[in-house]
Amino acid sequence: MIDRLIDGIKRKRNPCIVGIDPEWEKLPVCYRSISDHVADCILCWAKDVIDAVDDVVVAVKPQMAFFEVFGSEGIQAHQQTVAYAHEHGLLVIDDSKRNDIGNTAKAYATAHLAKDGPIDADFLTVNPFLGTDSLEPFLRVAEQDGKGLFILVKTSNPSSHEISDAIKPDGQTVCQWLAAQVNQYGVQCMGRYGYSSIGAVVGATYPAQAAALRRLMKEQFFLVPGYGAQGGNADSIAACFNSDGLGALISSSRGILYHYQQVPNWQPDREAYREDVRTQARQMQQDVYAALQMACDQLSY
């Protein structure tokens, strides 16, 4: 799976992805008025987002919580969104941050990641804080079905330091220890480019720590939230990459999906919305690629 991701990045010259976060009150009125069924409105919106960016990005990242809030119909819309993205040749990162212990973790892995599961995502975000045994079912499915994981190591939220920067008795921080674990897990899922399908979530809002974690996880891809609306920018994310310009996926959701709210004299129609989403996705690609050209002396695409 990691090789497909890298092939797409090289072909499109774009390590950026777009989140799909359907916040009802932020959706343009032209979508909220489509149907009396909220899930139908959300699915129409999600499909338009995918249509707008399918030739710009290599992957999309639907955030499960924003679908779950609408109940069973929302969960069905999530599944249909994943399927539609696949139909358009995009990889899907299921941002659900799942985990538990024993058979519950196995059930989550089957539901979200397995080829014969109902969602069949390509990558899944996973919470490691239940311990190493809780990750085994996800790792097993990833290896067997050729899928990938992004394990939370250093998230972008302001209070992430409360856990990730805590010092263990051996002197390591929790996120340093997690980085070593991710390295160990990744050995079984290496691709032909020298990167693993087992990666890490590392926020764009902590560039110094991202640089340190990059040195610890040279063969892992980082899923990098926090770009745009959360404060990360093209210069701050450069530390997440290796010198070849690979090793990171930069994600933006609100900054692309809801940029239209900042447009003067906005015309509330679907065509205008799709064009704005596409324009913002293109601008992000250009900004990030320009930063990589400056920072990566062996840029491979």
N, C-alpha and C positions, 0 to 999 in steps of 0.2 A: 504493500500500500504506500509506503514512503517513496518508492520509486515513481509511482504514478503521480504523487504530489510534486516531486521535484521535476519530473518531465513537464508538468503543467506550468510550474513556476518559470522554467526556462523558456518554454514556448511563448508564454504571455509576458515575459519579463516583469513578473509581478508576484511578490511574496505577500501581498495583502489579501485579506478575505473580508467578507461582509457578514455581520451578524444579522439574524432575523429575529427581532424582539418585538412582537406585536403588543405594544402598550395601547390599549383601546382609546384612551382619551387623547392620545397623540396622533392617531391615524387621521389622515385627511378625511374630511366629511364625505368626499366622493366615494370612499370605501365603506364608511360606517352606514351609509344610506342604501347600500346595494341590496340588502336583504334584512328580514326580521330576525334571521338566525345569525348570531354573532360569528359562529365558526365559519359560515359561508363568506362573510365579509373578510375575515382574517385570511382565509385561504386565497381569495381573489387577490388581496394585497400582497401576500407572500409570493404568489406566482408572478405578479408584476415586478416585484423586486428582483426575482431570479431572471426574468426576461430582460431586465435592464442591465444586469451585470454579468450574464453568463459568458460573454466573450471577453470580459475584462479580468475577472478573478478566476482562480482555480478551485475555490471552495466557498461554501457558505456555512454559517454556524448558527443554526436555530437554537434559541435558549428555551429549554423545556418549560421552565416556570411560567413564562408568558403565555404558553399554550395550556398548561395544566389549570390555570386559574379559571378557565372557561369550562372545566369539567370534561366529561367523556367526549363531547363534540370537539373541544379544543385539542384533546389528545389525538383524536382522529385527524384533525387538521394538521397536526404536527407530522403524523405518518404520511399524509398526502403531500406535505411540503417536502419531506425527504425524498419521496418517490419522484416528485416533479423535478427536483434538483438533479437527481440521477438521470432522468430522461434527458436533461439538458447538458449532460456530460460533466457535471460538477461533483466534486467530492463533498461529503457532508461530515462536519464535526458536530456531533450531538453534545451540546453543552448542558449536561444534566448533573454533573458532579456527583455521580452515584457512588455508593458503597454501603456495605454492611458486613456481617460475618456469615460464614458457612454457606448454607443453601440459599440464604437471602441474597448474598453477593452473586452467587451463581445465577439466580433468577434475574437480577439486574443485568448481568453480562449477556444472558440469553436474550432478554427483551430488547436491549438497546443495540447490541453489537453483532450478535450471531447472524450468520447468513440466513438461517431458517427462522430467525426471530421476526417479530412484527415490525420493527423499525429498520433494522439492517443498515445502520450508520457505518461510515468508514472509520471514524475515530470517535472516541468518547472521552470526555473529561471525567476524572476519577479523583475522589478524596482519599488520601492515604492515611488519615489520622486515626484509623481504627487498627493500624498495625499491618505488618507485612503479610500475615496469613489472609487478610481481607482482600488483598490485591490479586491473590493467586487465581481465582476464577476468571477475572478480567484478562490477566496475562495469558491464561490458557486459551481462552476464546480468541484473543488477538493472534496468537501464534497459529492455532489450528485453522482459522478462517481468513488469515491474511489481513487482519485489521490493525488498527493502531490505537494508542492511548495517549492522553496528555494528563500527567499526574500533577496535582497541585503542589508546587514547591514554594513559590513566592508570589502571592496574589497582589492585585493592584490597589486594594482598598486601604484606607489610612491606618486602620488598626491591625493590619496583617503582622506587624512587628511583634505583637503580643505573643504570638506562637512561633512564627518562622524565625525570629531573631533571638529566641530564648537560647541560653547556653546550656548545653548538656554537660554532665560531669567530666567528659573527656576533653572539653574545651571547644568542641564544634558547636555551631549553631544548628538548630533544627533543620533549617533549609539546606545547610551544607551536608548534613547527614542524609537528607532526602535526595540531594543531588547524587551522592555516592550510590544510593539504592537504585535510582533511576538508571545510572550507568550500568549497574549489575543486571537489572532487568532487561536492558536493551540489547544485551549480547545475543540473545536468542532470535532477535527480529531485525537483523542487519540487512540493508539493501545494497544494491550494486554501486551506489554512489558513496558508500561508507557512512551512511546515516541509518539510525534505527527508527522503527515504527513506534517505539516507546519513547515519548517525549515528555516535556515538562511545561506547566503553566508558569510563566514568569512575567510579572507586570511591567508595563512600560513606564510606570511612575517612579521606579527606583532604578535609574540607569547604572549607578555605581555597583549596586548589588547584582544587577543583570550581567554586568561585565565580569564580575567575580564568578558568577555561576556559569557563564559561558566558558571560562577557563576550566571549570570542573566537569562540564558536560559537553565535550567537543563533538561527540557523535550523535547528540540528541537535537531534535527540533524543539524549539520553544514556541508555544502558543502564547502570544503577547497581547493581552487585553490592556485597556487603559489609554489607547490612542485617541486623540481628538477630544471628545467631551470630558474625559477624565483627566486630561492634562498632558498626556504623552504627545510628543511631536516627532517629526522625521529625524531630527538630530539626536534625540534621546534614545531612539530605538536602535541606532546603529550598533550599539554595544551588544545587542542580542545576537548579532550575526557573526559567522566566521569570515575569514578573509576572502572566501569564494562567493560571498553574498548569499550563502545558503545557511540553513540552521534555524530560521525563525519564520513564523507566520504572524503578520501584524493584523490585528482585528479591530474594526471599527463598526459600531452599531448605531448609536444615537446620532453621531456626527454625520452619518450618511442618510439614515432612514428619516430623520426628522429635521434635516437642514432646511426643508421647505418652509418651516415656521419663521425663518429669518429672512425670507425673500420678500421684498417690498411688492405690493400689489399682486400678491399671489393669486393665480388663476386655479381654482380648485377642481382640476380634472385629472384623470388618470394619465393621459399622455404627458402633461406637464410634470406630474409627479415622477413618472418613469424617467423622464429626461433629467430631472434634478438629481435623482439617485445615481444615474449613470455618470453625470458630470462630476459629482462628488467622489464617486469611486475612481474615476479617471484621475482626478486631481490628487487623490491620496496615492495612487500608483506613481504618478509623476514625482511627487514630493519625496516619497520613500526611495524610489529608484535613484533620484539625484543625490540623496544622502549616501546611498550605498556606493555610487560612483566615486564619491569623495573619500569614503571610509574604507572601502574594500579594495586592496591593491591586487587581488587576484579574482576579481568579479568574473563569474563563469557564464553570464548571460547578458 
